[in-house]
C-alpha cells in the first residue's frame, strides 16, 4: 500500500466579476483559450451562450457568472474574457469567465467546507484562504445540473431479483461533498429500495465507519468522492486501510475527472475500484462486485 502522504491539488484561479476569486481543479481542465465567436444553440438554457469547435468536437459554452447568479458578461466584456474547456462527467464543456489569474498548488486538507448558512443553493464545495483573499471552489456538478437538469436523472438499471436482494443486505456508506453527486448516488440506490448512510466529508465518514464497527454493524461498502475538502477520498481510504482492528469495507472511489492518474492513485492508496462518476449501472455493479467479496 502507498504511504499516507499528502496528494497535492492544482487549482486554476479566476474571476467571474471584479472582486470574487474562484477556483477549479486543473485536472478538470483541457485548455484555456481567449473568447472566440460562438455558434448559436437554439432552445438551450439561458446560460449557454453558444457552441465552439474544439479539436473537431462541438462544445457548448456556458457563461459561468450567469449560471451561478451573477450578471452575464456583456458583449464588450466577452472580448477580453477567457473560455475554460473542461472535461467533467464524460462531457466536454466550455466555461466563459471574466479573466484567469493563475494556477496554484494546495492540499485538500487546507480547503474548508462552506458554511451551512450558504444553504443548498450555493455553488461552492470549499473555501481556501490565499494570502488575504478567499478562494471559492465551484461545485461544477451542481452548476451543470442547473443548466442540464436531465443529466441528474440516472437511466433505469435492470437488476435480477437475486442482485436486488444482495444489495438490500449490505451496509453501504456514501460520501460526497457535492449535493448533486449525493442525490445521484442516493437516487441510484433508492430506485432499488436499498438502504444506506450518507456523509458530506471524509472525516465524518471515518467517524461513521469506526462507530458502526464498534457497534458490530461494520460498513460493507464505502463509496466515496475523491476531491473533498479536509480529508479527501485518498486520505480517507488510507486511514481506513491503516486501521488494523477495523473490519475492512470494499472501497469504491469515484471522481468527476476523466483522469487515469486519479484512478491509478486510488488503487495505490488501497481502493478496490475507482470510477468516473456518474453512471448508475457502473456504480451498482461495482457494489455487487464488492458484495461478492464479503
For each residue, the residues with C-beta under 8 A, 3 or more apart:
1: 238 241 268 269 270
2: 5 238 265 268 269 270
3:
4: 235 238 239 242 269
5: 2
6: 107 109 235
7: 107 108 232 234 235 265
8: 105 106 107
9: 25 105 106 107 108 227
10: 25 26 27 103 104 105 106
11: 23 24 25 26 103 104 105 106 128 135 137
12: 23 24 25 26 29 32 84 100 102 103
13: 21 22 23 100 101 102 103 104 130 135
14: 21 22 23 24 82 84 97 98 99 100 101
15: 18 19 20 21 22 97 98 99 101
16: 20 22 64 65 68 70 97 98
17: 20 65 70 71 98
18: 15 98
19: 15
20: 15 16 17 136
21: 13 14 15 101 130 133 134 135 136
22: 13 14 15 16 97 135 136 137 138
23: 11 12 13 14 128 135 136 137 138
24: 11 12 14 28 29 84 86 137 138 140
25: 9 10 11 12 28 29 137 227 257
26: 10 11 12 29 103
27: 10 257 259 261 262
28: 24 25 86 87 88 140 256 257
29: 12 24 25 26 32 84 85 86 87
30: 54 85 86 87 92
31: 54 84 85
32: 12 29 82 83 84 85 100
33: 36 82 83 85
34: 81 82 83
35: 78 79 80 81 82 83 96
36: 33 52 83
37:
38: 49 50 51 52 61
39: 50 51 52 58
40: 50 51
41: 44 48 50 51 60
42:
43:
44: 41 48 60
45: 48 62 147 148
46: 66
47: 62 63 64 66 67 72 147
48: 41 44 45 60 61 62 63 147
49: 38 61 62 63 72 96
50: 38 39 40 41 60 61
51: 38 39 40 41 58 59 60 61
52: 36 38 39 58 59 61 83 94
53: 56 57 58 59
54: 30 31 57 58 59 85 92 94
55:
56: 53
57: 53 54 92
58: 39 51 52 53 54
59: 51 52 53 54 85 92 93 94
60: 41 44 48 50 51 93 94
61: 38 48 49 50 51 52 83 93 94 95 96
62: 45 47 48 49 66 67 93 94 95 96 143 147
63: 47 48 49 66 67 72 73 96
64: 16 47 67 68 95 96 97 138 143
65: 16 17 68 70 71 72 73 96 97 98
66: 46 47 62 63 69 70 71 72 73
67: 47 62 63 64 123 143 146 147
68: 16 64 65 123 138 143
69: 66 123
70: 16 17 65 66
71: 17 65 66
72: 47 49 63 65 66
73: 63 65 66 77 78 81 96 98
74: 77 78
75: 78 79
76: 79
77: 73 74 80 81 98
78: 35 73 74 75 81 96
79: 35 75 76
80: 35 77 99
81: 34 35 73 77 78 96 97 98 99
82: 14 32 33 34 35 96 97 99 100
83: 32 33 34 35 36 52 61 94 95 96 97
84: 12 14 24 29 31 32 94 95 97 100
85: 29 30 31 32 33 54 59 92 93 94
86: 24 28 29 30 92 93 94 95 140
87: 28 29 30 90 91 92 257 258
88: 28 91 93 140 141 144 256 257 258
89: 141 144 151 256 276 277 278
90: 87 258 276
91: 87 88 144
92: 30 54 57 59 85 86 87
93: 59 60 61 62 85 86 88 144
94: 52 54 59 60 61 62 83 84 85 86
95: 61 62 64 83 84 86
96: 35 49 61 62 63 64 65 73 78 81 82 83
97: 14 15 16 22 64 65 81 82 83 84 100
98: 14 15 16 17 18 65 73 77 81
99: 14 15 80 81 82
100: 12 13 14 32 82 84 97
101: 13 14 15 21
102: 12 13
103: 10 11 12 13 26
104: 10 11 13 130
105: 8 9 10 11
106: 8 9 10 11 110 111 128
107: 6 7 8 9 110 111
108: 7 9 111 227 228 229 230 231 232 235
109: 6 230 231 232 235
110: 106 107 128 129
111: 106 107 108 126 127 128 137 229 230
112: 126 127 128 129 229 230
113: 125 126 127 177 200 201 229 230
114: 118 122 124 125 126 127 136
115: 118
116: 119
117:
118: 114 115 121 122 124
119: 116 122
120: 179
121: 118
122: 114 118 119 139
123: 67 68 69 138 139 142 143
124: 114 118 127 136 137 138 139
125: 113 114 137 138 139 177 178 228 229
126: 111 112 113 114 136 137 177 228 229
127: 111 112 113 114 124 134 135 136 137 229
128: 11 23 106 110 111 112 134 135 137
129: 110 112 133 134 135
130: 13 21 104 133 134 135
131:
132:
133: 21 129 130
134: 21 127 128 129 130
135: 11 13 21 22 23 127 128 129 130
136: 20 21 22 23 114 124 126 127
137: 11 22 23 24 25 111 124 125 126 127 128 229
138: 22 23 24 64 68 123 124 125 143
139: 122 123 124 125 142 143 178 179 180
140: 24 28 86 88 143 144 256
141: 88 89 144 145 178 180 181 256
142: 123 139 145 146 178 179 180
143: 62 64 67 68 123 138 139 140 146 147
144: 88 89 91 93 140 141 147 148 151 180
145: 141 142 148 149 151 152 180
146: 67 142 143 149
147: 45 47 48 62 67 143 144
148: 45 144 145 151
149: 145 146 152 153
150: 153
151: 89 144 145 148
152: 145 149 180 183 184 187
153: 149 150 187
154: 157 184 187 188 191 278 279 280
155: 280 281
156: 191
157: 154 188 191 192 280 281 284
158:
159: 163 164 167 192 284
160: 163 164
161: 164 165
162: 165 166
163: 159 160 166 167 288
164: 159 160 161 167 168 192 193
165: 161 162 168 169
166: 162 163 169 170 288 291
167: 159 163 164 170 189 192 194 284 287 288 291
168: 164 165 192 193 194 195
169: 165 166 291
170: 166 167 194 220 221 287 290 291 294
171: 197 212 217 218 219 220 221
172: 189 194 195 196 197 219 220 221 223 287
173: 196 197 198 199 205 208 209 212 219 221 222 223 249
174: 182 185 186 189 196 197 198 199 223 224
175: 198 199 200 201 202 204 205 222 223 224 225 228 233 236
176: 181 182 185 198 200 224 225 228
177: 113 125 126 181 200 201 225 227 228 229
178: 125 139 141 142 181 182 225
179: 120 139 142 182 183
180: 139 141 142 144 145 152 183 184
181: 141 176 177 178 184 185 225 256 277 278
182: 174 176 178 179 185 186 198 200
183: 152 179 180 186 187
184: 152 154 180 181 187 188 277 278 280
185: 174 176 181 182 188 189 198 223 278 283
186: 174 182 183 189 190 196 198
187: 152 153 154 183 184 190 191 280
188: 154 157 184 185 191 192 280 283 284
189: 167 172 174 185 186 192 194 195 196 284
190: 186 187 193 194
191: 154 156 157 187 188 280
192: 157 159 164 167 168 188 189 284
193: 164 168 190
194: 167 168 170 172 189 190
195: 168 172 189
196: 172 173 174 186 189
197: 171 172 173 174 208 219
198: 173 174 175 176 182 185 186
199: 173 174 175 204 205 208
200: 113 175 176 177 182 204
201: 113 175 177 204 205 228 229 230 231
202: 175 205 206 224 228 230 231 232 233 235 236
203: 206 207 230 231
204: 175 199 200 201 207 208
205: 173 175 199 201 202 208 209 222 224 231 236
206: 202 203 209 210 231 236 239 240
207: 203 204 210 211
208: 173 197 199 204 205 211 212 219
209: 173 205 206 212 213 218 219 222 240 246 249
210: 206 207 213 214 243 246
211: 207 208 214 215
212: 171 173 208 209 215 217 218 219
213: 209 210 216 217 218 219 246 247
214: 210 211
215: 211 212
216: 213
217: 171 212 213
218: 171 209 212 213 246 247 249
219: 171 172 173 197 208 209 212 213 222 249
220: 170 171 172 249 250 290 291 294
221: 170 171 172 173 249 250 252 287 290 291
222: 173 175 205 209 219 240 249 250 251 252
223: 172 173 174 175 185 252 254 283 287
224: 174 175 176 202 205 228 233 236 237 251 252 253 254
225: 175 176 177 178 181 228 233 253 254 255 277
226: 232 233 234 253 254 255 257 262 266 274
227: 9 25 108 177 232 233 255 256 257
228: 108 125 126 175 176 177 201 202 224 225 231 232 233
229: 108 111 112 113 125 126 127 137 177 201 232
230: 108 109 111 112 113 201 202 203
231: 108 109 201 202 203 205 206 228 235 236 239
232: 7 108 109 202 226 227 228 229 235 236
233: 175 202 224 225 226 227 228 236 237 253 255 266 271
234: 7 226 237 238 253 265 266 269
235: 4 6 7 108 109 202 231 232 238 239 269
236: 175 202 205 206 224 231 232 233 239 240
237: 224 233 234 240 241 251 253 266 269 270 271
238: 1 2 4 234 235 241 242 269 270
239: 4 206 231 235 236 242 243
240: 206 209 222 236 237 243 246 248 249 251 270
241: 1 237 238 248 251 269 270
242: 4 238 239
243: 210 239 240 246
244:
245:
246: 209 210 213 218 240 243
247: 213 218
248: 240 241
249: 173 209 218 219 220 221 222 240 290
250: 220 221 222 272 287 289 290 291 293 294
251: 222 224 237 240 241 270 271 272 273
252: 221 222 223 224 271 272 273 274 275 283 286 287 290
253: 224 225 226 233 234 237 266 271 273 274 275
254: 223 224 225 226 274 275 276 277 278 283
255: 225 226 227 233 259 262 263 266 274 275 276 277
256: 28 88 89 140 141 181 227 276 277 278
257: 25 27 28 87 88 226 227 262 276
258: 87 88 90 276
259: 27 255 262 263
260: 263 264
261: 27 264 265
262: 27 226 255 257 259 265 266 274
263: 255 259 260 266 267 274 276
264: 260 261 267 268
265: 2 7 234 261 262 268 269
266: 226 233 234 237 253 255 262 263 269 271 273 274
267: 263 264 270 271 274
268: 1 2 264 265
269: 1 2 4 234 235 237 238 241 265 266
270: 1 2 237 238 240 241 251 267
271: 233 237 251 252 253 266 267 274
272: 250 251 252 290 293
273: 251 252 253 266 286 289 290
274: 226 252 253 254 255 262 263 266 267 271
275: 252 253 254 255 279 282 283 286
276: 89 90 254 255 256 257 258 263 279
277: 89 181 184 225 254 255 256 283
278: 89 154 181 184 185 254 256 283
279: 154 275 276 282 283
280: 154 155 157 184 187 188 191 283 284
281: 155 157 284 285
282: 275 279 285 286
283: 185 188 223 252 254 275 277 278 279 280 286 287
284: 157 159 167 188 189 192 280 281 287 288
285: 281 282 288 289
286: 252 273 275 282 283 289 290
287: 167 170 172 221 223 250 252 283 284 290 291
288: 163 166 167 284 285 291 292
289: 250 273 285 286 292 293
290: 170 220 221 249 250 252 272 273 286 287 293 294
291: 166 167 169 170 220 221 250 287 288 294
292: 288 289
293: 250 272 289 290
294: 170 220 250 290 291
